Amino acid sequence: MTPETIQKHVLHHPFQPFRVCLSDGSAYEVRQPEMILVLQREVIIALPRTGERFPRHTVYCDLLHITRIEPLNGRGGKPRAKPRR
């Protein structure tokens, strides 16, 4: 994936949280634009724990291993099965 493609998601106004999916099956949620830094060959994602204000960990993701970006609001992802009544 290109850094420009990822940066479009980061700079989208209003910001919409998204998930970064990697080729090894791992995925990381970006809930605020301040939590991701897009570089030429990688992205750095800050990972806060639930309920904490500041992140404790970071992950470095090579752009070659980012397979897709999914919205966290449910739109544009896999269709969900409708509940039976």
C-alpha positions in Angstrom: 0.0 0.0 0.0 1.3 3.5 -0.7 1.9 6.1 2.0 -0.4 8.5 0.1 -3.3 6.0 0.3 -2.9 5.7 4.1 -2.5 9.4 4.6 -5.8 10.0 2.8 -7.5 8.0 5.6 -5.6 9.9 8.3 -6.4 13.3 6.9 -10.1 12.5 6.0 -12.3 15.2 7.5 -14.2 14.4 9.6 -11.8 11.7 10.8 -13.3 8.2 10.7 -11.6 5.5 12.7 -10.1 2.6 10.8 -8.3 -0.7 11.1 -5.0 -1.5 9.5 -4.8 -5.1 8.4 -1.4 -6.9 7.8 -0.4 -9.9 5.7 0.3 -12.0 8.9 -3.3 -11.6 10.0 -2.8 -9.0 12.7 -4.8 -5.8 12.7 -4.5 -2.5 14.6 -7.2 0.0 15.2 -6.5 3.7 14.7 -9.2 5.7 16.6 -7.5 9.1 16.5 -5.4 10.6 13.7 -2.7 11.5 16.3 -2.1 7.8 16.9 -0.6 7.0 13.5 2.5 8.4 11.8 2.9 7.7 8.0 6.4 7.4 6.7 7.8 6.6 3.3 8.2 2.9 3.9 6.3 2.2 7.1 3.6 3.4 9.5 4.0 3.7 13.3 0.8 3.1 15.3 0.5 4.1 19.0 -1.5 1.6 21.0 -3.2 2.9 24.1 -4.8 0.5 26.6 -8.5 0.7 27.2 -9.3 3.7 29.5 -5.8 5.1 29.3 -5.1 8.5 27.9 -1.6 8.0 26.6 -0.3 5.1 24.6 2.2 2.7 26.1 3.3 0.7 23.0 3.9 1.3 19.4 4.0 -1.0 16.4 5.9 -0.5 13.2 4.2 -1.8 10.1 6.0 -2.1 6.8 3.9 -0.7 4.0 4.5 -3.9 1.9 2.6 -5.9 4.6 -0.4 -3.7 4.9 -3.1 -5.5 2.9 -6.1 -3.3 3.5 -7.7 -0.6 5.6 -11.2 -1.2 7.0 -13.5 1.4 8.5 -14.4 0.8 12.2 -17.9 2.2 11.8 -19.2 -0.9 10.0 -19.6 0.6 6.6 -17.6 -0.7 3.7 -16.5 -3.9 5.5 -17.7 -7.4 5.2 -21.5 -7.7 5.2 -23.0 -8.9 8.5 -25.6 -11.5 8.7 -29.0 -10.2 9.5 -30.5 -11.5 12.7 -33.4 -13.9 12.3 -36.8 -13.1 13.8 
